[in-house]
Amino acid sequence: MRALLPLLALPLSACLGTQERQAEAILAGVVAQHRAAVAAVSGGAAAGGGAPAAQRPATGEAAALIGATPERVRARLGEPDLRRAEAGAEVWRYSAAHCHLDLILYPEGGGLRVGHAAARAAGLTARSEAECLADIAARPAPPRLAALR
């Protein structure tokens, strides 16, 4: 069930305007409470190890990127490893040794804004969202392809 929560929130995030961010914050709080409850029942394993989601700092969670402009994301995390356009939106992926961060940027107010953000572990190493974001921010810049002449 926990894996489905970002998928359930995606359509709602895609439709939100700037005046509806408060509803989005409430939804994020409900998801955080759910994660904390699941972590409490399972001894913390469901929250990716460490503290339950409700106790982790909000700045270390992928959801803190919701509403960010591309410039703000690049300032915090650098250039994405993968970037592709899809029906007016853009999908960005950041990768570190043991995790990935997926962002979907939707058109809003004449520019793009992050409407969906999800961090996930890659491989067998458990990583919290905060650890994943720290790993991504600390990684070297992705290699650039030389311009074709």
C-alpha positions as CSV (number, residue, x, y, z in Angstrom):
1,M,0.0,0.0,0.0
2,R,2.8,2.4,0.9
3,A,4.3,2.1,-2.6
4,L,0.9,3.2,-4.1
5,L,0.7,6.5,-2.2
6,P,2.8,8.5,-4.6
7,L,0.8,7.2,-7.5
8,L,-2.4,8.2,-5.8
9,A,-1.2,11.7,-5.1
10,L,0.2,12.2,-8.6
11,P,-3.1,13.1,-10.4
12,L,-4.0,15.5,-7.5
13,S,-0.5,17.2,-7.7
14,A,-0.8,17.6,-11.4
15,C,-4.1,19.6,-11.0
16,L,-3.1,21.9,-8.2
17,G,-2.7,25.6,-8.7
18,T,-0.8,28.0,-6.5
19,Q,-3.9,28.7,-4.3
20,E,-4.4,25.0,-3.7
21,R,-1.0,24.3,-2.2
22,Q,-2.5,24.2,1.3
23,A,-4.6,21.2,0.4
24,E,-1.4,19.6,-1.0
25,A,0.3,20.2,2.3
26,I,-2.5,18.6,4.2
27,L,-2.3,15.5,1.9
28,A,1.5,15.4,2.5
29,G,0.8,15.5,6.2
30,V,-1.6,12.6,6.0
31,V,0.9,10.6,4.0
32,A,3.6,11.3,6.6
33,Q,1.3,10.2,9.4
34,H,0.5,7.0,7.5
35,R,4.2,6.3,7.0
36,A,4.9,6.9,10.7
37,A,2.1,4.5,11.6
38,V,3.4,1.8,9.3
39,A,6.9,2.4,10.6
40,A,5.7,2.1,14.2
41,V,3.9,-1.2,13.5
42,S,6.9,-2.7,11.6
43,G,9.6,-1.4,13.9
44,G,10.8,1.4,11.7
45,A,11.6,-0.7,8.6
46,A,8.8,0.7,6.5
47,A,10.2,4.3,6.7
48,G,13.4,3.3,5.1
49,G,15.2,2.8,8.4
50,G,16.0,5.4,10.9
51,A,13.3,7.7,12.2
52,P,9.7,7.5,11.0
53,A,8.7,9.9,8.3
54,A,6.8,12.2,10.6
55,Q,10.0,12.7,12.7
56,R,12.4,13.3,9.8
57,P,13.1,16.9,8.8
58,A,10.9,18.2,6.0
59,T,13.8,19.6,4.2
60,G,15.2,16.1,3.8
61,E,12.1,14.7,2.1
62,A,11.4,14.6,-1.6
63,A,8.0,16.2,-1.0
64,A,9.9,19.4,0.0
65,L,10.7,19.9,-3.7
66,I,7.0,20.1,-4.6
67,G,6.3,23.6,-6.1
68,A,10.0,24.3,-6.8
69,T,11.1,25.9,-10.1
70,P,13.7,24.2,-12.3
71,E,16.2,26.9,-11.2
72,R,15.7,26.1,-7.5
73,V,16.0,22.3,-8.1
74,R,19.2,22.8,-10.1
75,A,20.7,25.1,-7.4
76,R,20.1,22.4,-4.8
77,L,20.8,19.2,-6.8
78,G,22.6,20.3,-10.0
79,E,21.7,19.1,-13.4
80,P,19.5,15.9,-13.7
81,D,21.1,12.7,-15.0
82,L,18.0,12.2,-17.3
83,R,15.6,14.7,-18.6
84,R,12.8,14.1,-21.1
85,A,9.6,15.9,-22.2
86,E,6.2,14.2,-22.0
87,A,3.0,16.0,-23.1
88,G,4.0,19.4,-21.9
89,A,5.6,18.2,-18.7
90,E,9.2,17.3,-18.0
91,V,10.5,14.2,-16.2
92,W,13.8,14.6,-14.4
93,R,15.8,11.8,-12.8
94,Y,18.7,12.2,-10.4
95,S,20.8,9.1,-9.4
96,A,23.3,8.4,-6.7
97,A,25.1,5.1,-5.8
98,H,22.1,3.7,-3.8
99,C,19.1,5.7,-4.8
100,H,17.1,7.6,-7.4
101,L,15.0,10.8,-7.3
102,D,12.2,11.2,-9.8
103,L,10.7,14.6,-10.4
104,I,7.9,15.6,-12.7
105,L,7.7,19.2,-13.6
106,Y,4.3,20.5,-14.8
107,P,3.5,23.9,-16.6
108,E,2.3,26.4,-14.1
109,G,2.2,30.2,-14.1
110,G,4.2,30.6,-17.3
111,G,7.0,28.2,-16.3
112,L,7.5,24.7,-14.9
113,R,7.1,23.6,-11.3
114,V,7.7,20.3,-9.5
115,G,4.4,18.6,-9.2
116,H,5.6,15.1,-8.2
117,A,8.8,14.1,-6.3
118,A,9.7,10.6,-5.2
119,A,13.0,9.2,-3.9
120,R,13.6,5.5,-3.8
121,A,16.4,3.1,-2.9
122,A,18.3,1.3,-5.6
123,G,19.8,-2.1,-5.0
124,L,20.0,-3.7,-1.6
125,T,21.1,-0.7,0.5
126,A,18.3,0.9,2.5
127,R,18.3,4.7,2.2
128,S,15.9,7.2,3.8
129,E,14.7,10.1,1.6
130,A,17.0,12.5,3.5
131,E,20.0,10.2,2.9
132,C,19.1,9.9,-0.7
133,L,18.8,13.6,-1.3
134,A,22.1,14.3,0.6
135,D,23.8,11.6,-1.6
136,I,22.4,13.2,-4.8
137,A,23.4,16.7,-3.8
138,A,26.9,15.6,-3.0
139,R,27.5,13.6,-6.1
140,P,29.8,14.9,-8.9
141,A,28.1,16.6,-11.8
142,P,26.9,14.2,-14.5
143,P,29.2,13.9,-17.5
144,R,28.3,16.2,-20.5
145,L,28.3,15.0,-24.1
146,A,30.5,17.0,-26.4
147,A,28.5,19.1,-28.9
148,L,28.3,17.6,-32.3
149,R,29.9,19.7,-35.1
